[in-house]
Amino acid sequence: MHETFMRLAIKEALKGKGKTFTNPLVGAVIVKDDQVIAKGAHLAYGQPHAEKNALTSCETPEKLLNSTLYVTLEPCHHYGKQPPCTQAILESGIKRVVIGQLDPNPLVAGKGKQYLEEQGLEVITGVLEEEVRRLNRHYNFYHEQQRPFITLKQAMTLDGKIALAGQRTPLTGEEALKRVRKERGHYQAILIGSQTALIDNPTLGTTDEDKFPPYRVVLDRKGEVLAHKELVLFQADSSPVLIFTERDDEIPLPEHVEVIRNQVLSLSFVVTELTKRNIQSLYVEGGAIIHDAFLASGYWDELVTYLAPKIIGGNGTASFTGARLVEQVTALSGVSIEQLGSDIRIVGRRV
C-alpha cells in the first residue's frame, strides 16, 4: 500500500518540472483510512513546498488528524524562502510520515526525519527510493558529490568524425535534432569551446519553455569570442552566458554575459565556479578537444552519442581528439541504445 501512494506522490512531483531550480522536484499525498484526502507539489522556486500545498488543499482539514503523509523527499526543518515543513506537519495533526528518500542537501540531511521522530511521529523511509531518486538525479549528485553531474554529448559519423575540418557540419536528422534540443532542457548549463562558438554560432536553445533556461558556457582560453559581438550568444539574452578565459582586459559586453577570468584556465576551476553558482548539471557539447579534456580530467559522468549513418574520412575532425598519450580503454556501464529516424542514440554511464 505504501508503494501505491508513493507513486501518486511521484506523479505530483512532476508538475513542478522545469520550474523549481535550484530546488528539487517534490510531491506529497495525504491519506486517511486508505483514501487520498489531499495532494500537492512544489510548483515553483520560492513558492510553498509540496507538503504545505498538500495541507492547504485539504478540503476537510479535520481529517488531517492521525492521517499519513507520503512525500517523495524528506521534509525540510530550516527557514529558507519558506518556513520549515516539519512544523506545518506537526501542527496539522498528521501522525505518520512516509518518505521516499532522505534529502542529501546539508541544510536538511536527516534533520527533518529526526525532528519528526522526536515529536512522536512515526517515520518510514526508503519507500520506492530508487524511483524517487530518479526525480532528482542531478540534485542528488550535486549534493552528494559537491559538483555538477556532467554529460558529454557528441554527434558523429560511422568513422568517428564529428565534422569536416574547420566547418560546421550537420550530421544527424530531424528526429535526433529534436531530441538534442529537448535534452538540453534537462540540464542547468550547456558548455562549448570557443571554436564551436565561432564556427557553428549556436543558439544552444531548448524546445522546453522552462522558467530557468540553461546557462550557456564557453571555454575560451584566449578570449577569441569576445571580439565577435555578432554571435548569437551575445545577441540573444534568453539565458545567462558565462565565458571562461585567461584574457584579463576589460571589454564592454551585454548584461547577460559574464566573463570569468583565471590565470590558468583548468577544468577544475571551471567546475568549481559552476558549483559555486549552484549549477547542478552540465551538458558538454564539445568540440573534440573539450571532450577529450573532460575525459582526461575525470570530470564526466555520462556519454551521449548520436551516431549518423555517414562517413567523412580524410582530415575530418575526429571525436575526442587530443595530443595526450592514452594507455587504457574506458568502459561504460548501463548502456542503452535507441533509434531516432536513421540515427542511433547511445547512452552510457561512467563505470
N, C-alpha and C positions, 0 to 999 in steps of 0.2 A: 504493500500500500504506500509506503514512503516513496518508492520509486515513481509511482503514478503521479503523485502530487509534485514531486521534484521536476518531473518532465514538464508539467504545466508551468512551473516557475522558470524553467529554461526558455520555454516559448515566450513568456512575458518579457524576459531579459532582452530578447532580440528586438523588441520595439524601440530600444534606445540606440540601435546600431548606427554608428557614424555621428552621434550627437553628444557623446559623453566624455571625449578626450579632455583631460588626461585620466579621467575616472574609468573604472571598468563597467562592463555590462552586468547588471544585476536584476534578477526577477524575484518576486515574492508572491506567495499564495497563503491565505489563512483558511484553516479548516476547522470545522466544529461538527462533531458527530458524523465524520466521514463525508461531509458536504462542504464544498468550497463556498465561503461567505465573503471573500474579498480577494482581489488581485492587484498587483502594482508592479511598476518597473521604474528604474532610474532612467528618465527620458531625456535629460539634458544636463550638461555640466553646470554646476552651481545651483541646480534645482533640487527639490526634495528627493531623497533616496527611495529605493524600492519599498522598503519596509514602511516608511511614512506614507507613501502613496497608497499602499495596500490598506493601512489603518484608516486613512481618511476616506477611502472609497467604500468602506463597510457600511451598508445601508441599515444594518441593525447592530449598533455598537454594543448593546447588551450581550450579544452572542460572543464577543471577544473574550469574555471571562472564561478562563480554563480552556481556551482554544489552542491550536497548534499552528505555529508559523513555519512555513517552508521557505527558505531563502537560499539562493544559489551561492552567495558569498557571505562570509562571517560579518555580522553587523558591526558597524564602527562604534567605538567608545571614546571618541575625541571630538572636539569642536573644530570644524573647518568652515566651509561655505554653509554647512548645515549643522544643527546640533546633533549630539550622539543618538544613533538609532536605538542603542541599548536602553536608554532612559524612556523613550517612547514605548518600546516593547514592554518594559516593566510596568509603566503606568496604565497600559491598556488592559492588563489582567491576563495576558497570554501566559500559559504555564509550561509550554514545551516549544523548543525551537529546534528545527531540523535543518542542518547546514550542509550544503553541497561540498564546499571547500573552505578551509581557513584562509584568511587574507594574507598574502606574503608581504604586503606593504608594512614596513616597520611601525607606521602610525597605528596599525590595528594589530596584526600578527599575534593572535591569541588573546588579546586583551578583552575583546568583546565576549568571547566564549567564557573566559574566566569570570568576568563581572556577572554575567547572567547566572552562572552556576553558583556564585557566591550569594546571589539574591534568592536562591532556592528554585530556580527554573531548571527543568530537565533539558539538557542539550545533547543532541545526537549529531555527529559529524561524519563526513565522508560518504554521504548518500549520492550515488551516481557521480562520484568525484571526477572520474575520467571524462565523462561527457560535459560536466560543468567546467572543467579546466579548459576545454576547447573553446568555450565562450570568450575567454580572455587569454589566449595563447601568448600574445606579445606582452600583455600586462604582467602575467605571471613570470615570464622570462626576465623582463626588465627588473623586477624587484628581487628575484632570486639570484640573478647573475650580475646585477648592477651595471648593465649596459643594454643597448637596444638588441632586439632579435634582428639578425642580418640575413637577408636573402639576396643571392647573386642571380640575376636574370640575364639570359642571353638568347638570341635568335641566330641560328647558324645553318649552314648547308650540310649535305651529307659528307663532304670532305673537310668539315671542321672549320670553314671560313665564315666570318661574320660580316664581311663587306669587301667590295673592290677596294684596292689600295687608295686611301685618301678620298673616298667618295661615299656619299650617302647611298646606301644600297638596300632598298626594301626587299625582304626575303619571304615573309610569311603572308598568308592570305587573310581575307577579311575576318573570318571567324577567330583566328589567332589574335589579330589586332584588337578585336573587341574584348577578348579575354584579358589581354595585357592592360587595356585601359581600365577595365573593371578591377583587375588585380591591384593596380596602383592604389586604388581607393582603400585597400585593406591595410595600407601602411601609412605611417605618420611622416615619412620623409622618403624622397626619391633622389638618388645620387648618380651623377655622371661626371666624367672627366672633361677637361677643357676642350679637347679635340672633338668629342661628341657634341658639345655645345656649339662649337664653331662650324663643324661640318653639317650636322643634322639640324641645328637650330630648333630643337624640340620644344613643344609646349609643356610636356610632362604632365598633361592633364588626365583626368579620370572621367568615366561616364557617370559616376555616382555624384549626386548633388549633396555632398556632406557639408555639415556646418563647419568642419575643420578639414579643409583640403590639405593634402600633404605638403610639407616643406619641400622646396626644390633646392638641392645641394649640389654645388660644383666644386670639384677639386682642381685647383688651377695654381700650380706652384709659381709660375712666372707672372700670373695675373693677366694673361693674354685677353681674356674675355672682357676685361674692364674697359678696353678701348673700342668695344663693339656695342654701343648703346642701341643699335638696331635689333639686337637679338630679342626673341620673344620673352626670354627670361626677364629682361629689363622693361619691356613694353607692357606685359600683362601682369597686373598686380593682384591676381586672384588668390595668391598664397605667398607666404614669405620666401625669399631667396637667400640662401647662405652661401657665400663664396669663401672658400678656404685658400689662403695664398701665403707666400713668403714675401710678396711685394709689400713695401712699407710706406709708399707715398699715398697721400690722401687724394681721392678722386670723387667729385660730386656724383651721387647716384640717387635713384628714386628711393622713396621712403621704405618700400617693401624689401629693399636689398640691404643685407648686412654683410660686411667684409670682416672675416675673422683671420687675423694675422698671427703668424708664429715664425720665428727664425728658421726652424726646421719643420717642414710640413710632414708629419708622420701620421699613420692611420690611428695610432694610439691617441694622439692629440685630437684628431677628428672625432673619434668615438667618445672620448671624454667630454668634449664640448657638446656633442649631441645629447649625451646622458644628462649633463647639467641642465639642458633645456627640456628635460622630461620627454624626450622623443623615444618612444618605446619600441619602434620598429623601423627598419631601414631597408629599402628596395634598391639594390645597386644595379643600374642598367649598363654600366661599363663606361668606356670600352675595354678592350682586351687587356691592356696594361693595368688598368684599375682593377679588373677582376683578378688578375694574377697577384697583384699586391695584396688584396684581401685574402686570397687563398694562402699566400706565404705567411701572412701575419697571424693567421688563426682567427681573425675576426670575421667569421661567417658561420651560418648555421643551416642553411638550406640552399640548394641549387635548383633553379627552374630553367629548363632548356626548351625552347621552341625549335623543333627540327623541321626544316623545309626540304622537300624533295628536289633539291637543286645542287648544282656543282659550280664552283668558281675556279679552283685550281690556281696555278701560277703564283703570282705575288700577292694574291688576295690576303687580307688581314686574317690571321688565324686566331681562333678562340684562345683565351688565357695566354697571351703572348708575353714573354719576359726573357731577360738575359740570364736569369739566375740558374744555377746548376741544380737539377732535380734528380733525386736518387730514390724516390719512392712513388708508388701509385696510391692515390687517395680513393678509398672506397666510400660508397654511400649506403645508407640504410633506408628502410621504409619506402622503397622506390615505387612510384605509381606512374602509369602510362595512359594517356588519353589522346584520341584522335580528334582533331579540330579541322574539318574540311580535309585538305590534302596534307596538312601539317600534323606533327605529333608533339604533344606536350609531355615532358618527362620531369618529374619532381623527385628529388632525393634529399634526405637529411644527412647531416654530418654524423659520423659514427661516434 
